[in-house]
Amino acid sequence: MSANIPYLVKPHFNKRKNMIKIPCDPMNVYMRSKIYDTFSNYQRCFNLFSWAPMNKKGDYILHSMHGAPLLFQTHKNCGWNPLGDVRMSSRTATPCNGKINAEFCDDELYDGCFDILLNWTGRGRLELDSTGRQIVNDMIATLGQNATYGALLTLIMGSYFDPNSPDVKFGDHATEEEIKAFKTTIGTCRGIFDLVRSLGANPKYQHLNRKGVLKCTDFLNNCYTKDVIKLFDDLKGEAPSDLSCLMDEGGIPNDAFGAGASPIMVVSKSIHKKIVRQYQEQCLNIYCTNPRLGFEEKSVTGATPMKVYTIDGIPVIPLKYGNYFDKFLTGDLHFAFLTVSGNMTLGGSFGGIPDVNRGDIGMVIQRETNVKDYGKTYIMSHALFYAGLADYDFFTGTQLWCVPSN
């Protein structure tokens, strides 16, 4: 069988150490092109998040949406009088460090890869046929997807929860492994939610996290009970003028570089549930001729059409990652944000693991062959994370953590 299937990322095989090493740069390119921008249909349709590129110094680059329109000056002679940068402004941000230390037992996918390694004599180059390359590609794709979902939780929720807080209690259904994983990973880096909550405590940025917009008594059975149109209006009314005007105008059209922005509303599952119900209940009489709450289907190639609800034409997007930890804890997180596409900026890249012979290795997978630990597969990876807002003037919101009173 010919080796006509290309590698997604070509790994390095080490026969002596029974190890598969995946290089940084090709893995990051694959993650960016195949996973980051397509991890959900909402991301593909609305560019919910933008992914910050990393420069050679190891910093992430954030681009804001404020330009410099004052460019033209009187043309009197051939003199040169530059006025500054005509591109989108940018700033750099230092990432935080994270790592993956994982252990698996008798995993069919990894066993298939290590069968290739174990059957290799170690002499000459290891050339795989199409079947072997497909096995490696399946492993790369699975690792990439799992790492992306883990990164999303880190970048969105970050250190939002304090495991030692009396308001953070684990439900009876949470397993010991889940509790251990939660306590080990929840404080890795600051995420979007923790960022806007912390900045919102500053009077200068209080629009990032409005107090009193939501109350725990506004929810019943994890469903918002108030009018979602009023919630939308309350947030918009307190939003910075740049954001509210952009919402009225419908967004920023794409420029010559393909850069644009559209207003979006991001909500918890409890508020999205209410939006669905309120849409179904509205306009039951003949006098409702121009409802503000709308509905449309969005088609994504290769996927079932999405049901997208809108308020004043602005899409409302449920962010499931914001409610991921609700299933482990006894409380519920409720939130609603108004922003523009791509303003919530994430950075996630594999970083080089030191002391693995080569400095550009992003992930190492090793299988034990001794009798005691035979069949165990170990994975180690280092990563660099960052979560932020490209422009604070294009974001407003509110969030509330509610725990049962009993």
C-alpha angles and dihedrals in degrees: 000000000000122000094238097137110094121226117254085210120355110229130206116241121212111193096184094054095034087234139144115205122196116202120234106230100048090044092052091048090051093047092050097046101038109026117016097062096038105040091117138013090243090057092049093049103038107019089235092180132024120215116228117225119230123233127217092267091062095254126128118237118224120196119206126206098234113107135184108247096171096092110122120088135174112288105220105142143349094282122131117229110165117204102196140265121349093190128087110286119250143189134191128240128197112235127225122236127247136169143198120226107174136164127198135180126219098339112180095213095052092039088059091055094046092048085063091050095045092050092052115099092215091237120119124347120328106239116186128204123226093278092051093048091049090053090052091046091051089053092048092048093049093047091047094051094046092046090049094052090047090049091049091055090048094046096044103037101018112155094347094126126055107210089206095054117109088228091061108076128160120235122237089252094061112104125222090250091053092048091049092048091048094052092044098049109026095084098044097111140346112269134201094270095051091044096056091041092053095043090046089066087068110085089223091061102029090124087072092069114018115202123223097016090111127035128191089238088063090075133072123180089352092303127116111243101192131081110286091203090060090047089053092049093047092054094043092048091058096040122112111270092246091061098041092049091048089052090054092048095047099242141295114306119232114274128211090285094052092252117141140133136221127196116253137177118220118198144173121255090256093059094040089054089056092048090056092049094045091050091052092049099045126095097023088146132059094248096073101092104151111029117189092211109076142174136212139164121240120202123212120188110262095006138094111265113268125234106230122186120204139196113206086346093304113126117241111216123196110218106209094184089066089062099038095107094048089087091062098041135060095237137066130231117222123188145157126190133183114203142123131269114280095011092111100074125199131187123196125159137155111250127207116274110226122233098020095118092259126055096217098063112123101179136019125198118189132177124209118232101178118108097248098054100021113156096022117129121203126200126193127180138161121212140183119221138189133169125184149126119268091211126012092202090067098057136071130157153132135234134186134186112208126191127189114270094225 
